[in-house]
Amino acid sequence: MDIEQLAKVDVVVPSMDIEVTSVSKQESTVGRSPAAVFVITAEMIRRNGATSVPELLRMVPGLEVARINSSMWAITSRGFNGRFANKLLVMIDGRTVYTPLFSGVYWDVQDMLLEDIERIEVIRGPGGTLWGSNAVNGVINIITKSAKDTQGALVTASGGTQDRMIDGVRLGGNNGCGLYWRVYGKHFERAGEFNPSGTAHDDWRIGRGGFRVDWEPNPGRSDTLTVIGNFYGGKEGQAGMEPIPVLPYARRIIGDEPVSGANVLTRWTHVIDDESDWQLQMYYDRTYRDWKVIKQQHNTLDIDFQHRFSLAEHHKIIWGLDYRMVRDYLPESSFVLSFIPTQRTTNLFSVFVQDEITLVDDRLFFTVGSKFEHNDYSGFEYQPSARLLWTPDRRHSAWAAISRAVRTPSRGNDDMLSNLGPIFQPGVPFPMFYRLIGSRDTRSENLLAYEIGYRAQTSKWFAWDVAGFFNVYDNLIWTTMGTPFFENTYLVLPAVGGNTERGQSYGVELAGHWTPSDTWRVSASYTYLKINIHSPPGPPNPISYKDSVEGSSPRNQAQLHSFWDIGHDWEFGLGLRYVDYLSYQTVPAYIEMNAQLAWVPSKNFELAIVGQNLLNAHHPEFNAELYNTDRAEIKRSVFAKATCRY
């Protein structure tokens, strides 16, 4: 329908009509997506009271979000959680932020003005067919607003008990001839969390800035050029125990870790007609971190092309090419962590193709495709998928999918040497160190996923969504114990990396949305997850992969969110969450609550008071990985925030 026709249609399926692009790499809706997808909208972001992207992700059904300390997070989908959760692909405006060093995401530096985010699309389940390796258990795509939608000025300031200071400013304008721009700056300082044995020394501070330009050479025509740039720098407090090869075999290290980085992305989009367009994108990303046990620098160059067109009447084809080069520099070695060689350049080449076939007009769709790539870690990989979508009407949709996805080895899996310990055994007069040794014989981890789902908008006021899955994992990367040997005055327990493990997981994710009135909206969700890891027979491993994986993801999760407009100028939001116990992390089950009370006298001004983790003075959520970082418990916090728009 054209714009005039659409304007006459009542929107009675709001949950089904939410825009989403990550499932098919083209504009679609939640109701037309054959995947377990959830969208955090700009309005949900404004009313959530969160101060960071990880806090926003707590709203997503089925997503595991745990805070390790003030600056570290463990986030994943459908199990295998950890600080460097290696089966979740994260992107910002199409730029991959997955680090190839340890496989995972440094969430501390994935920050931005939350007011600049248009939406966050989260796919639970594999997305390797379109997005490539490491999109195994899920995909998170953070999409920022166009410069055209951020005209004028914005100033925001907040402060409180934990988030001591968060200040942001944004200015947008245009030249009156199709060129729109914005610049922004942000600074924050956050206090440390609670450490049962003393001070966690995890307070931190970072400043950042950036710009975005969107240019339409011929407004209303076919071409758009987008340029996005960001830079940041700051220091993060760190504290922990470092193993050393001499008496007393361990020492406490405390200090600040400098972090910095910059990136620039350019995207040219050309629209041929309603059914055809192409896009060329390139980005360059540079990151730097300097902690006492490792100094790391990464440079990434990525060039991506994709083309969408219709073939005959019932085929919608999308295909693309990608090249990525990553060059790292890890100049310093220590007893706890080293990489050989200290510098390495890796290349990735890939091509994908996907066809959405209309079997019955507006009712039944079959989508099939695959990604083919070659990388320097595991060689050739393929990631096919097949998805079936049935939409009997605008209010209901059912889908099923079979997908294959891979997680390629990381630099750590290939080239790392790390000593963990010391380990003291009763009656043994010398210490032992567990030595992790990387191997270039390591292959990719494989997933074969079976999914099914159903979503419905049963009335204008109520909608629900359910998804079930069964995942089969093979060639999971862990270690094989070698023959112990003496080195100086201690015993080394060597563990060489390899594809030793396999397993299965299954679960169900249920979400509901209820709007009892025009001023009150309620959403709730429940997730059940069961993981079974099968380790091969052999010498006992001091660190059990089975225990660490099965005991680091909650079996049960539940949450409730309520947004209520009180009168004309006041808004109240409430969020409750339940997380089951984590046996390996020694984290008991907990219930927490966040609340926000906001005064919004006009669209240009907002004043809010926010309370986070209100039910406990402090509670643990997860333990740190690597560097033996001190355990922290997350404190109750309160802050106030003012936002002005001009």
N, C-alpha and C positions, 0 to 999 in steps of 0.2 A: 504494500500500500504506500501511497505517497503521503507527504506530511499532512495534508488537509484531511485525508481519510483517517490517519492515525490519531489526529487530534480529537476525532469524534468517538474513539473507542475507549470505553471505561477500562482502567487497569484493575482487574480483579484478581490477578495472580502475581502480586509483587515479588514473592519469593522466587518464582520461576523466571521472572523477566530481568533479574539482575544480570548486568553485563559481565561476561567473562571471556578472556582470550587465550588463557594458558593451556586449555585442554586441547584445542585444535590449531593454535597459532593464527587464529583469525577471529573476527568478532562473532560472538554467539551469546547464548544466555545459559543460566544454570539449568533451566528446564530442557535445553537442547544439548546437554553435556553428558556423554556416556562415561562418567567418572565420578568418584566421590570428591566433589569440589565444594569449597566454602569460601565466601567472599566477605572480607572485612571492609565495609564501606567507609567513606569519609565521615558520615554522620556517626557511625559507631565509634570511630576513632575520636571524634570530638567529645563524645559523651562518656568515654570509657574512663578517663582520668589517668591513663597510662603516661609515663614519661619516656618510654623507649619502645622500639619495635618488638623485642621479646615479650614485654608485658602485654602488648596487644595480642600476640599470638596465643595467649591463654584463653581467648574467646573461642578458638577453633575446636570443634568437637574432634576427639581422637588424637589431637596433637599432644605430645609430651613436652612440657615446658617446665624446667626446674632451674632455679637460681643456685649457683655454686657458692659464690661470694658476691661482693659488691660489683665486680666487673665481669664475672664469668657466668656463662649459661650452658645448660645441656638441653638441646632441643632436637626432637626427631618426630617421626611418624611411624606408628606400627612397630615399635620396638627397636632394640640395639642402640639405646641412648648412651650418651657420653658427652664430654666437653667437645670432642671432635667426632660427633656422630657422622659416620661416613656414608650413610645411605640416604641423605636428604640433600637435594640440590636447591640452592638459594640464589635468586637473581634480583637485581635492582635495575629496573628499566631495561631488561634484556642483557645486563652485564653480570656474568657469573662471579660470585664472591666465594666460591668453594676453593679452599686452599689446597694445593697439591702437596704440601709438606707432610701433614699428618692426616689428610682427608677429613674435611669438616669445615666449619665456619668460625672465624673469630668474631663473635657477636658484639664484642665491646666496641669495634670500630665501624659497625654497620649502623650508623646513627644518621639522623637527618631531622629537619624540622617536620614534626608530625603533621603540621598544618599543610605541608606540601604534598602529602600522600593522597592520591586519588582513591586507591583501593589496594588491598592485599589479597591476591588469589592464592589459595592453598589447595593443592591436589594431594589427597591421601591415596597412596598407591603409586605404581610405577609410571614414569613419563619418559622413558628412555627413547621411545620411537621418534619423538620430536626434539627432545632436549639433550639426548645423548647420555654418556656414561655418568654414573653416580646419582641419577634420578631414579633410585631403586624403590625406596619406600615412600617417596613423596617429593613434591616440588612446591617451593614458595616463591612467588613472583610479586615483588613490590613495585607498584606502578605509580609514578608521581604525576601530579597535575601538569597540564601544558602551561606554558607561560601565558597564554591567552586567558586562562582561568585564574591567574594570580596577579591581576593588575592592582595597582595602588600599593599602599604600605601596610605592613603588619608588624606589630611589636608585641612580644610575649615575655613575661617574667614570672618566675615562681621561686619559692624557697620553702624549706621546711627542715624536719629533723634529720632525714637521711639525704634527700635531694636538696642539698644546702642552697644551691643556686643553679637555675637553668634560665638562660636569657637567649632570646632569639629575635632577629629582625630580618624583614624581607621587604624588598622594593621592586615593583614591576611596572613596566611601561611599554610603549610601542611607538613606531614612527608614523602611524597612520596609513601605511602602505603594505600591510601584511606581515610586518616583522614585529614579534612580541618577545620581550625579554624579562628576566628577573634575576636578582642577585640576593644572596642571603648570608647571614652569619649566625653562628650559635656557639655558646659556651656553657659548660656545666661543671659543677663540682659536687661530688657525692661522698658522703661519709662512709667509713668502714662498717662492716657487720660485726656481729657478736661472735667471739671465739671462746668456747668453754674453758680453755686453759690460759687465756690472756687476751691480748690485742691481736686482731686479725691482720692489721697493717694492710688493708685492702682498699683504703680510700683512693680516689682517682679523680682526674680532671682532664678534659679534652676540649679544644676549640676547633671549629671547622668553618668553612665557607664554601661558596660555590655560585654557579650561575646556570641558567638555562635560556636558550634562544630557540624559538620556533618561527620559521620563516616560510610564508607561502608567497612565492614570487608572483603568482597570479591568483589572488584571493578567490576562493570558490572554484578553482580549477583543479589540476591533477597532481601537483608536486608540493611536497612539504620537506623542509630541511630542519632537522633538530640537532642541536649541539648542547651537551650537558657536561659540566665540569665540576669536580669537587676536590677539596684538599682538607687535611686534618693533621693535628699534632697534639700530643699531650703526654702525661705520665700516669702510670698505674702502680699503686702500691702492691708489693708482693712479699710474701714471707713463707718460709718452708725449710725443710731439712734437705741438705745436699750430701749424697754419699761421697766419700773421699777414700783413696787407697791406702791411707796411713792412719795411725791412731789419732783420734778416737773413732775413725771410720765414718763419721758423719759430723756435719757442722750446720749451724743455723744460718740462713742467709735472709737478710731483710734489706729492702731497697725499693727504688722506683724503676719501672720498666718503661723507657721511652718508646712511644709508638708514633708513627707518622705515615702518611701516604697521600697519593693524588691519583686522579683518574679523569679521563676525558672520553666522551662517547659522541660519535657522529652518526646520524641515521638519515638516509634519503629515501623517501617513500614516493612512489609514482602510481597513481590510480589510473588504470586504463578504462574500466567501466565498473558497474556494480558487481560483476562476477570475476574481475581480474585486476591484479595489482602486483607490484614487486617492490622489494625493499633491500637496500644495501646498508649494512651497519658495520662500523669499525670502532673498537675501543682499545685504549691503552691504560693499564693499571699498574701502579708502582706502590709497594708496601714495604715497610721497614719496622722491625722490632728488635730491641736490644735488652735481653735479660742476662743475668750473670752466668747462666749455663748455656745460653745459645744466643747468637746474633743472626738474624735472618733478613734477607732482602729478596723480594720477588718482583719481576717485571713480566707482565703479560700483554701480549698483542693478540687481538682476535678480529678476524674479518669474516663476516657472515652475509650470505645472500639467500633470499627466499622468493619464490614466485608462486602465485595463486591464480588458477584459471579454471574454467568449466570445460568439460569434455562431453560432447553430446548434450543430452538433456538431464541426465541423472548422475553425472560424475563431477564432483568438486575435487580437483587435484591441488595439492600443495607440495612443493619440493624445495630443496635448498642445499647449499654447500657451505662448509665452514672450515676455516683454518685457524689454529691457535698455537702460538709459540709462548713457552714459559721458560724464562731464564732466572735461575736462583743463584744466590751467593751466600754461603754459610761459612764465614771465614774462621770462626773460633771453635776449637774443640775443648771438651772437658771430660772428666772421668764419667760424669753422669750422662753426657750426650755428645755425639759427634757424627759427622756425615763424611763419607768417602765416596767420591771426590767432594771437595768443598764447593765446587761450582758445576752446574749441569744445565744444559739446554734441552728441552723436550718439545716435540712437535706432535700435533694432532690434525688429521685430515678426516673429514666426514661428509657424507651425503645422506639425505633422507628423502623419502617420498611417501605420501599418504593420500588415499582416495576415499572420499565420503560418497557412498553409493546410495541413492534414494531407491528403495525397493517398493515402497508405497508412498505416494505423494502425501507429505505432511504427517505421516504416520510411522513408517518403518525405515530405519537407516542402518547401513552396515559400513563401518569404517575399518580399513585395513591399511597397513603400512609397515615400514621398517627403517631403522637407522643403520648405516654401515660406516664404520670408522676404522682408522688405523692410528694407534698411538705407540709411543716409544717404550711404554711399560709392559704391555701385554700383546702388542701386535694387532691383528685383525679382530674386530668385534661386530656382532650384529644384534639388533634389538627389535624384533617384530612385535606387532600387537594386532588383535582383532577385536572390535567393539560393536555391539548391537544395541540400538536404541529404539524403543517403542513409545510413541506419544499418542495415545488414543484421543486425547484432546489437550487443550492448553493447561488443564489443571493437573494432569498426571503424566508421569514418564517413568519407564522401567528400562534398565540397562544391564548388560553383562559384558565381561571382558576377559580375555586371556592375553597375557603380556609376558615378554621376556626382557629382563634388564640386567645390567652388569655394573659392578663397582670395580674400577680399575685399581691396581696397586698404586700406592703413593710413593713419594720420595723416601719416606720413612720405611715403608715395607721393603724397598729395594736396597737402600744405602745406609741405614741408621745402625749405630752401635750404642747401646744404652745400658748402664749398670744401675740396677735397683737394689736397695737394701740400706744398711747391712741387715742380714738375717742371723740371729743368734739362737742356737738350739741348746737345750739343757744337756749338759755333759760334754758338749763339743767345745774345745778350748780355742777355737778360731772362728772368725766371722765368715759368712758366705754372702756372695753377691749373685743375684739373678741377672744374667747378661743377655739382652735381646740383640740378635744379630740379623740384619736384613739379608734378603736373598733376591737376586735378579731372576731366579727360577720361579718366583711367585707368579701365579696366573690370576685372572680376574675372578671375583666372586660372581655367582650366577643366581638369578631369581626367576622362578616361573610362578606367576601370580594368577589366581583365579578370583574374579570379583563379580559381585552381583549387587544391584541396588534398586531402590524405588523411592520416588519423591512425589508428594502430592500437595496441592493447595485445596483442601477439602471445602474451604469457604474463604471469603475475603479476610476472615479474622484468624484462621488457623492453617498452619502448614506443617508438614513433617517430612523427615528424610531418614532412610535407613540404608546402610551399606554393610555387606558382609564380605569376608575375604578368606582365602586359604593360600598361604605362601610356602613355596618349597625352595629352600636355599641349598646351594651346593658350592664346593670349593671355597668355603669361608676361610679367611686368612687368620691363622694363629701361629703357634710355634711348636716345634718338636724338640724335646729335651735331648741334649747330647751328653757325652761323657764328662763328668766333673773333672776339674784339674786345678792344681795349686798355682797361684800367681802371687809372688812376694809372700805376704803373711796371711793370705785369705784364700778361700776356696771359691772358684767360679763355677756357677751352674749355667752352662751355655744353653740357649734356646734359639734355634734357627727358624726364621719365618718360613711359612709354607701354607699350602691349601689343605689343611688337616681336618676341618670341621664341616658338618652339614646340619640341617635342621628344618623345622617347620614352624609356622605360626598361623593362628587363625583367630578371628575375632569378629565383633559386630560393633557398629557405630550408629547410634540413634540420636536424632536431634528433632526438636519441635519448636515452633514459633507461634505464639498466641498474642493477639492484639485485642484485648477485651473492650477497648475504647479507643477513640482517636488520640487520647493523651497517655495511654499506657501500653507498653510493649514488653512482652516476657519471652525469653528463650531458655531452653534447657537442653541438656545432652547427657548421654551415658555411653561409656565405652567399655567393652570387655576385650581383653587381649590375653592370649596364652601362647607361650613360646616353648618349644622343645628343641634342645640342642643335643646332637649325638656326636660325642668325641670318640676318636679311634682308641683301641687298646694300645698300651705302651707305658713307658716310664711315667710316674706321676709328675704333673706339672705344678710348681708352686703357685701359679696363678691359673685358676680354672676358667676356661672360656665359657663352659656351661653355666657355672655359678655367676660369672660376671654379666653375661647377657640376660639370663633368665631373672636375675635378681636386681636388674637396673631399670626395669620398666614396670610400671604399676599394672596389676591385673585388672583393677577396676578404677575408673575415673568418672566423676559426675560434676556438673556445673549448672548454675542458675544465674541468669542475668535479667535485671528488671530496669526499664527506663520509664520514668514517670514525669509528665509535665504537670507541675503544681501551679495552678493559676496561669497567669499570662507571662510572668517573667522568671519563674523558678523551675528548675529541673533537678530531679533526684535520680541517681543511678546506684544500683546495688549489685554486687557480684559475689556469689558463693562458689567455692570449688572444694571438691573432695578428691584426695589422691591416696591410693592404697599404699601399703608399706613396701619398701624396697629392701629386700633381705641382704643383698650384696653391699648396698650402700649404708646399711644399718640406719636407715631412715624410717621412723614409724609413720603410720598413716596419719594424715592430718586434714583438718577442715580450716579453711581461711576465708576471709571476707574483705572485700574492698567496697568503698562507698564514696560517692561524689555528690555534693550539693552545689549547684551553680545558679548564679543570678545573671540573667541575660535580658537586660532592659531594652536592648536593640541589637540588630545584626552586626553592629560595629563594636560592641563591647561585651565582655564576658568576665565574670569573676567567680572562681570556683575554690572550694575547700575539699581536699581529697584525703581520705584515710586508706592506707594499704596494710594488709596483714593484721587486721584489727583484733582477731580473736586470740592471738598469742603474742607475748612480749618478744619472743624470738623462737624460731623453729628451723631445723635443718631440712634441706630439700635434695641435696646431692653432694657428692664428694668430688674433689678436683682430680684430674688425671695429669700425669707427667709432672716433673719439677717438684713432686712431694709438697704441693702447696697446702698450707694450713687449712683445716676444716673451718667453715664459718656457718653461723646460723642467721637466718634472715630476720631482721628486726621489724617490729611494728613501726610505721612511719605516718606522718601527717604533713601536708604542705598546702600552701595557697598559691593560686595561679591567676594572673590577670592577662587578658588578651584584648588588644585594640586593633581595629582595622580601619583604614582611611580610604 
